[in-house]
Amino acid sequence: MKQVLLRAVGWVILSAASLAVACGSDTTASEHAAATSAGGAGGGEISLGQGGEPEPACGDDVCQESGGETCESCPLDCGDCPTCDYAPTCTGALSVPSSSEPLDECNNEEQSIFACGSGVGIAVEETNCTDPQLRLRVRQLQIKRGNLITNRIYCVITAEDGAHSELLITPIQDAPYGDTTLTYPVAQSLFWGQDDLYASVSNITVTYDCYESLNSAGYEKLVDDVADQAADSAQNAGGYGWVFGAVAVAGKIISGALANVSDRHIVNVQQTIDADALLALTNSRTWTIKKKGGFAASYFNARLEVQSWGCATPTNKSR
């Protein structure tokens, strides 16, 4: 009887001990799980910032814009940045491109008044691009003359889009008998975007006028007259060009100044570039403006080469 009681007591003691061990194991497992979830042994560490929020960590699949993560700083989390697929980036866009593609649709084919660009490219509102920012310039003038006397050539170019106008007077240069090519540096040839790339949204009308002269007297008077009239209205004035914020100012000033010029007028062409083509023009395009006339000693054949380039940015910079 005594042995039976002792066995019973021993069984109770062993059972209690086993229960305590079991309870101890459960507690240890819970603590281990909690430690793991908090970045303890066996788990990755998570740094907490102010307010207990996790600090941004590129690669954690969470785009934390409040912490400074963007598509540029962390495309892994925020995705790739939107792009403008129809124009070059604006980084370095002021520089002249190393190559250009002809845009034959904008050649004048000796027409005096013409329009071009309709159906070229795509309207900006149908893209993920902002308004195209452009520069236009006359890259060179090629002329063939019948006159044995060396004359001097210069061009006057105005451009406007209904809200903005610009004016360029190229340097006057010698054009001997025969074939001559006059090449203009960028600073002396820009007639759109002289001050900076200009965001254009409307049709651009360009008027090309070139003159032939025996001397520089008419040219110098023209430049002086334009400079005097533009002094109070030009937003920007360089050695050869002027930028005006108000529409038609350039045209009004130059028409008044040209009224006093008696030099031979050899090129007079007006071109209207359709707004839908402007995005395409950012991709460095060229076209030609041609005019010929006279006969025998007065014969001339002039060809202006015009170049465009520019850029546009995506409509959204980050997601």
WOVENGI-V999326 format. One record per residue. SS is DSSP state (h for helix, s for strand, l for the rest). NEAR is the number of other ideal C-beta (glycine too) atoms within 12 Angstrom. Layout:
# WOVENGI-V999326
SS/NEAR
SS/NEAR
This chain:
# WOVENGI-V999326
l/7
h/8
h/9
h/10
h/11
h/12
h/13
h/14
h/14
h/14
h/14
h/14
h/14
h/14
h/14
h/14
h/14
h/14
h/14
h/14
h/14
h/14
h/14
h/14
h/14
h/14
h/14
h/14
h/14
h/14
h/16
h/17
h/16
h/16
h/16
h/17
h/16
l/16
l/15
l/15
l/14
l/13
l/14
l/15
l/16
l/19
l/15
s/14
l/15
h/10
h/9
h/9
l/15
s/21
l/20
l/26
l/24
l/21
l/16
l/19
l/15
l/20
l/26
l/22
h/19
h/15
h/23
l/18
l/27
l/25
l/22
l/22
l/21
l/26
h/18
h/19
h/25
h/28
l/19
l/18
l/21
l/23
l/22
l/30
l/19
l/32
l/36
l/31
l/21
l/27
l/10
l/14
l/29
l/23
l/16
l/25
l/25
l/9
l/12
l/21
s/20
s/18
l/32
h/15
h/27
h/39
l/24
l/33
l/19
l/20
l/20
l/19
s/17
s/26
s/23
s/38
l/35
l/19
l/14
l/27
l/32
l/26
l/23
h/31
h/17
h/13
l/26
l/21
s/35
l/30
l/29
l/47
s/34
s/47
s/44
s/49
s/42
s/46
s/35
s/27
s/42
s/28
s/40
s/25
s/32
l/24
l/27
l/13
l/19
l/19
s/35
s/32
s/41
s/40
s/52
s/45
s/45
s/43
s/46
s/37
l/34
l/17
l/20
l/32
s/40
s/49
s/47
s/44
s/44
l/38
l/27
l/32
s/28
s/22
s/34
l/20
l/18
s/19
s/17
s/26
s/21
s/31
s/20
l/32
l/19
h/25
h/19
h/28
l/34
s/41
s/46
s/43
l/38
l/38
l/23
l/21
l/33
s/39
s/31
l/41
l/25
l/28
l/23
s/44
s/35
s/44
s/35
s/40
s/38
s/43
s/37
s/39
s/30
l/20
l/19
l/21
h/17
h/29
h/34
h/22
h/23
h/35
h/33
h/19
h/24
h/36
h/25
h/18
h/28
h/32
l/15
l/14
l/24
l/26
l/24
s/24
s/27
l/25
l/18
l/34
s/43
s/39
s/31
s/35
l/20
l/22
l/21
l/24
h/29
h/43
h/29
h/22
h/34
h/38
h/22
h/19
h/30
h/33
l/15
l/19
l/29
l/17
l/29
s/27
s/26
s/38
s/38
s/27
s/38
s/26
s/41
s/26
s/39
l/30
h/31
h/29
h/35
h/49
h/39
h/37
h/48
l/44
l/34
l/30
s/39
s/30
s/37
s/32
s/42
s/30
s/32
s/24
s/24
l/20
l/11
h/11
h/13
h/18
l/20
s/34
s/25
s/41
s/34
s/46
s/32
s/43
s/39
s/51
s/40
s/44
s/37
l/37
l/29
s/24
l/20
l/18
l/20
l/21
l/18
